[in-house]
């Protein structure tokens, strides 16, 4: 997903991503209700809102459960940092007994 978005604004607990039009085509391949079901299992994830008119996605998360640095790295430009953040987040989910 990183290739389709850039961070527009981020404060701990809330990140706004600007997306490229190609993301919409990618999302259409998924059943979003299935995505919602998986997301609901993650206690750190609070909400998301897709705004087609501004071309942005706002994600709210519990900054006490997820390190804001992980979020920055997940959507940043560095492949290595994104990979490290992904594995750290996956370990967190595993520790919580969550298997998406």
C-alpha positions in Angstrom: 0.0 0.0 0.0 3.0 2.3 0.6 3.4 2.9 -3.1 -0.1 4.3 -3.3 0.0 6.8 -0.4 2.1 9.6 1.1 1.9 10.9 4.6 0.1 14.3 4.6 -0.1 14.8 8.3 0.6 12.7 11.4 0.2 13.3 15.1 0.3 10.4 17.6 -3.1 8.6 17.3 -4.1 10.1 13.9 -2.5 9.9 10.5 -3.8 11.4 7.2 -2.6 9.8 4.0 -3.0 11.3 0.6 -3.6 8.6 -2.0 -3.0 8.2 -5.7 -5.9 7.2 -7.9 -4.4 3.7 -8.4 -5.3 2.9 -4.8 -9.0 3.0 -5.5 -8.5 0.4 -8.2 -6.5 -1.7 -5.7 -9.2 -1.4 -3.0 -11.9 -2.5 -5.4 -10.2 -5.9 -5.6 -11.0 -6.4 -1.9 -14.2 -7.0 -0.1 -14.0 -4.0 2.3 -16.4 -5.7 4.8 -13.8 -8.5 5.2 -11.1 -5.8 5.8 -13.4 -4.2 8.4 -13.8 -7.5 10.2 -10.0 -8.0 10.4 -9.5 -4.4 11.5 -12.1 -4.7 14.3 -9.9 -7.5 15.9 -7.0 -5.1 16.3 -7.5 -3.2 19.6 -5.1 -0.4 18.6 -7.1 0.5 15.5 -9.9 2.9 16.3 -11.3 4.0 12.9 -10.6 5.0 9.4 -12.3 7.3 6.9 -11.8 7.4 3.2 -12.5 10.8 1.7 -12.8 10.6 -2.1 -13.2 14.3 -2.6 -9.9 15.1 -0.9 -8.1 12.0 -2.0 -7.2 11.1 1.6 -7.6 8.4 4.2 -7.6 9.3 7.9 -6.6 6.5 10.3 -7.1 6.8 14.0 -5.2 4.5 16.3 -4.4 4.1 20.0 -0.9 5.7 20.3 -0.6 4.0 23.7 -0.7 0.6 22.0 1.1 1.3 18.7 4.2 3.3 18.6 3.6 6.3 16.4 7.1 5.7 14.9 5.9 2.3 13.6 3.0 4.1 11.8 5.4 6.7 10.3 7.7 3.8 9.1 4.9 1.7 7.7 3.9 4.5 5.3 7.3 6.1 4.9 9.7 5.8 1.9 12.2 3.4 3.4 11.5 -0.2 2.5 13.8 -1.4 5.3 12.1 0.7 8.0 8.6 -0.3 6.7 9.7 -3.9 7.0 10.9 -3.5 10.5 7.7 -1.7 11.5 5.6 -4.4 9.9 7.4 -7.1 11.9 7.2 -5.1 15.1 3.4 -4.6 14.6 3.0 -8.3 13.6 4.7 -9.3 16.8 2.5 -7.0 18.8 -0.6 -8.6 17.2 0.7 -12.0 17.9 1.4 -11.1 21.6 -2.2 -9.9 21.8 -3.5 -13.3 20.4 -4.6 -11.7 17.1 -4.0 -13.5 13.9 -5.3 -11.4 10.9 
